[in-house]
Every structure is written in C-alpha cells, then in structure tokens.
Amino acid sequence: MFKMPEYEAPDFSAEELKNAPNARWEAVEKDGVAPENYHSTSMYPEYFKLNGEWLLPARSRMDSSVVWAQDGTLKVVENRNLKKGDRVILGRTERGEEGIYLHTTGFEKKRDASEDQFVFRQGRSRETSYARDYDRLFELLKYEREHGNVVWVMGPAFSFDADARKAMSAMIDNGYVDGLMAGNALATHDLEGAMFHTALGQDIYTQKCHPNGHYNHLDVLNRVRRSGSIPQFIEDYKIDNGIIYSCVKNDVPFVLTSSIRDDGPLPEVIGDAYAGQSTMRAMVEKATTVICLATMLHTIATGNMTPSYTVTEDGTVRPVFLYTVDADEFVVNKLLDRGSLSATTIVTNVQDFISLTVKGLGLM
C-alpha cells in the first residue's frame, strides 16, 4: 500500500535559525522588474523569517521572486508578473544569515548504515530494472486518484499508436488524469486518429500509409477550425474515441501550447508563449503528481515550474512527485541536469510505458 512520505520541518530552535534576522524586502518600482539583490527560488521548500516568524510559501516554483503580500502570506511570482509596490524578499544566502532558509532534506530518508557505500548501476539507462518503479507508480496513482491531482504532460508519440491511445483513454475514463498538457501535435494527430485512423497519414495500427494521407491532419485542423472549437468538432463529426475525446467527455481540462512550427493550429492552442506558460503554471500549481512523457521541451518547461512540495488545505507539507519517461536517455538526464532532482526517470518508449501502466492498474 502507498504511504505518503512524512515531512520533517527545519529545527527552528537551532541557534543559527532562532537568532536569524528578519528577511529584508524592497518594493517593486516598475512592473515586471525585481529590485536588485532579489532572492530567486529553487524547487525546494524555502522559509523566510518575517516579524519573527518563519513562513513557507504554499505554492512555489524555480527561478522566481518571493512577494510578501499584504495579507501576510508569501507568493512566489515570476519576475515578469511583479507589480509596482510588491514587497520582494531580498538576499542571496540560504542558511539563515539573511532570514532565508533553504530546506533540502524534508522528505529525505535516513540512509541505512548497513548499506554499501560503493555500488554498481546507480544511473538510469535502458539497462536499468524499472519493475519496482512501476509498482510504486501503480500504488501512487491509486492513492492520488482518491486524494491528489495527477497532471500528464504528453508528446505526440501517443497519437501514433492505436494501443497507446486506447490505454491513455482508459486512464482518463477511470479517473487517473486530472489535467493534460501538450502541444498542437498531440491533439491534432489524436483527432486525426479518431477521424481517419491515421497519424500523419499512416494507419495507427498497421503503419500502412494511406493514399494522400499527408492531407489527413490538415483536413482535421481545417474542420476543427471551421467548428470553432475541439468540443464542437467532436459533436459535429460524431467523434467517439481518443485521448482528447476522453478529456472532453470526462471534463478533464487540457492546456495546449504552441510551437513556431505548428500547422493550423487548433483553436484551443495558446499562441502567446508567456500566456501559455502562465496557463500551464496554473495547472501545475494544483498538481500533486506530474508525469511527463516523450516531449523534451514540454518536460523541461514543466520541470522548471514544478516544486518538490506543496502545502495542502490543512497545512500539511507533502511532496509533489515528478516522473519523466522517454526512449532517449539524454532527455531524462536533461531534466535532472536542470535541477529537478526529485524526478523519477524511466527510459523506455511511452507506448510500452502506458500499456504496462494500464495493465498494472487492472484497467485493460
């Protein structure tokens, strides 16, 4: 059975923290511009001493400023979203010297003294055994379906395979998906699969190319734009299968963000990069588990805005679980290299991953 890791807060009675000064702040003078010497956040819990009390922001992300709001709470805000008059925390040290404390070990298990200090195969590669990772994921997903919020970040590889589409639809239909983030391609080719049983003109089961099949995704784009929205297209053309269909049917929100190379795009695709980032951030802020699948750029973007923790309504500090799955070792290691140290990485193709997951959950 899944057991939520317990959070151990810092010992604020320790001499260096008890005697730490209050954090300094300075008001923003111009919208979108932080004061000099602003403090930039990490993915870890960070405490700030204000009026003699250590405070933890409930929602965080990397590379942002901390605003001491007028209601006394702390808000983590991207610098571009700062407003004139916002009180921004200052300081570049993180051990209490400036009233700022970075806490990296809140969920860390104590190392067993009997464990060997030198061991083989600690990296993550195609040769790694992932059986235990899958079992833990199954336990986590069952828990999160009842108690959490699971966001899936998906590349278009899902839409190229009939079984992967069916498996992901089963995940959505059975309540294991609370939000989906992707680009124009995933949605376009999934809807192409629903209408023509192809992706980029190739049959999603036999892989046989259809005559003039390269028009199929363009025709889908054109028809969705004529309908005015994806839900209206689904109704107009009696679409009854696929990932996006399942999201619409089950009222699961999705965020589609654009690329400079997009065809169309679909009406729901957000063309403004920063508006897209903000919409993704709003979805990530609700998430307690994030699973990124076969999309390097979306994975890195999501990893940068996903903290290692969140604070629940009852004040409990709990971890945010982050998974990244890709057939390319470079992609999963890229996420780790960017500081997302709490990520669980699995090197495999996502079609196999999702098929194993639905079977492990007993859905197919």
Beta strands, then each sheet from edge to edge (+ up, - down):
strand 1: 24-27
strand 2: 46-50
strand 3: 53-55
strand 4: 65-68
strand 5: 74-77
strand 6: 87-90
strand 7: 100-102
strand 8: 150-154
strand 9: 179-183
strand 10: 198-199
strand 11: 202-203
strand 12: 254-257
strand 13: 289-293
strand 14: 309-311
strand 15: 317-319
strand 16: 321-326
strand 17: 343-347
sheet 1: 1+ 6-
sheet 2: 3+ 2- 7+
sheet 3: 4+ 5-
sheet 4: 12+ 9+ 8+ 13+ 16+ 17+
sheet 5: 10+ 11-
sheet 6: 14+ 15-
end
